[in-house]
Amino acid sequence: MSEKVCIIGAGASGMTSAKTLKEQGIPFDCFEMGSDIGGNWRYNNDNGRSAAYDSLTIDTSKDRMQFSDFPMPADYPIFPHHSQILRYFEAYVAHFGLRPCITFRTQVMHVTPAADRGFIVTTRQVDSGQEQTGQYRAVLVCNGHHWHPKLPHFPGDFYGETAHSRSYRNPQGLADLNVLVVGIGNSGVDIACETASVARQVYLSTRRGAHVLPRFLWGRPIDKFVTPFSSRLPTYLQSFLLEKLIQLDRGDQTKFGIPKPDFRISATHGTVSTELPELVQNGRVRIKPNVSELRGEQVCFADGSLENIDVIIYATGYQITFPFFDQHLINVTNNAIPLYHRVVPLGVPDLYFIGLLQPLGPIMPLAELQAKWVALLLTGQAALPDRATMAAEVAAYQAALRKRYVNSTRHTIQVDLFPYIRELEKEMADGRGRASRAFLA
């Protein structure tokens, strides 16, 4: 069997995985469908899977997002623009000499377990269409989860234009139109606020509302109010304290005309926007409930109101999809996939998922730590527990999600930044202990 490992994707998770395996002397092939690195952060990526829009900036501060051994430039703003993030990734790849390790314009078509162990991986050269098959001892899946649009199905028909937020780039062409944005997550709110500068009227539809958080709170980036210490407090207390701080700084969001949801901040993935409250208050963005019916050139909402709409933009999230796996091998149901510590699937040896997370915080440092754990497993420095132990951890994690979060396919891969770091560090230490005991046995 080949000693090589296959890495799928050269976005942020694939890059840090490649860097980690290279440092550990683990041979690998990294396949990227596009012609360059960066994944979702490469604007108009020719892999066809980037959702970055012109004005996109990160919603966590730069020093929280950066990799542990490669700081972002000091002159970057606290919340960098997507073009700055891409330059940072390009510098990371150049600094660690990763570009020669990546095979570009190559799509992974099929991954299937080999007869002995490991996997048979079939790839296709995008430009020539030529396919090639190779065997690998392990596979690291780093293809991201913000690329396959999830669209709602409303009764009726709509005669105007529709699009998913993944294809949105800027408000060009929306001048003097009535625009409906469906979804009050970060992308939906960004798009609603930006299009309000040119549209006749913007409507923002939401099923259950959201806590809208400012980027800065008391002059400090809001994500800095979560610290390793505060993250050890009970979740309800963290939520209560953050809500009170926001009220003292900005006031209740209802005073701007944004309905207050009937759940705590900690029960959903946060929506960060400084602009939305003012735009709702001055009427440039009007909050509407869920869509109940499409009626040609009009949209009917759950409160019975009817509005003339020219364009609908669905900011309704993404499906977690792995087109290169047979369904019997990896089955994703309602965006849920059972993974031990969000990395290791049950019953499929030597397969690992990197960056398949929706953190309250950045993915990048967590993907880096996941890759370090996987490298320990691949080199035999750490070992996994038995399947029953892994299944129990997965069941406990899923039960905790159901207890904490509102019921939504948006909340199937949630983690908190510092608790998850502690979780992985503990597993790495436990895994080293298992490997030592097995060696001595």
Number of C-alpha atoms within 10 A of each C-alpha: 11 14 12 17 24 25 29 26 30 30 24 27 30 30 29 28 30 29 19 21 21 17 11 14 10 15 14 22 16 25 25 26 26 23 15 19 25 26 33 23 26 23 19 17 19 14 19 14 24 19 24 23 21 14 13 20 18 16 21 20 19 20 15 19 20 20 20 12 7 13 14 22 12 9 7 13 12 16 19 18 17 20 17 18 22 20 15 19 25 17 14 22 21 12 11 16 12 19 19 10 17 22 19 21 18 26 22 25 16 17 24 15 20 14 8 7 15 24 25 20 20 17 21 19 17 17 8 9 11 10 14 13 13 13 22 23 21 23 25 24 21 27 28 25 20 19 19 16 22 15 15 12 9 12 11 12 13 19 13 13 12 15 15 20 24 23 17 18 16 14 17 10 10 17 15 13 18 19 26 27 29 27 24 25 23 17 24 24 23 22 24 31 23 17 26 24 17 17 20 14 21 29 23 24 23 19 13 15 20 24 26 24 21 20 19 17 18 12 8 10 16 19 18 13 16 17 11 13 8 13 15 12 11 9 15 13 12 17 15 13 12 18 18 13 14 19 12 12 13 15 13 17 17 12 12 16 17 21 18 16 12 11 15 18 22 20 21 20 21 17 20 22 19 14 16 22 22 15 19 19 16 11 16 21 26 18 20 21 20 19 22 17 19 19 17 14 15 17 22 18 17 14 11 11 12 16 14 17 23 20 20 21 22 24 29 22 23 19 20 23 19 19 12 16 16 12 10 7 13 17 15 15 12 12 17 16 19 23 21 20 16 22 22 20 21 17 11 12 15 20 21 22 24 29 27 24 21 18 18 18 22 22 21 20 21 25 25 23 23 26 26 21 22 26 21 18 18 18 13 14 18 23 24 17 13 8 12 10 11 20 17 11 16 21 14 11 21 17 11 11 18 14 11 16 19 17 13 11 15 20 21 21 20 20 21 15 21 20 13 17 17 12 11 19 16 12 18 23 13 16 21 19 15 16 19 15 11 11 10 6 6
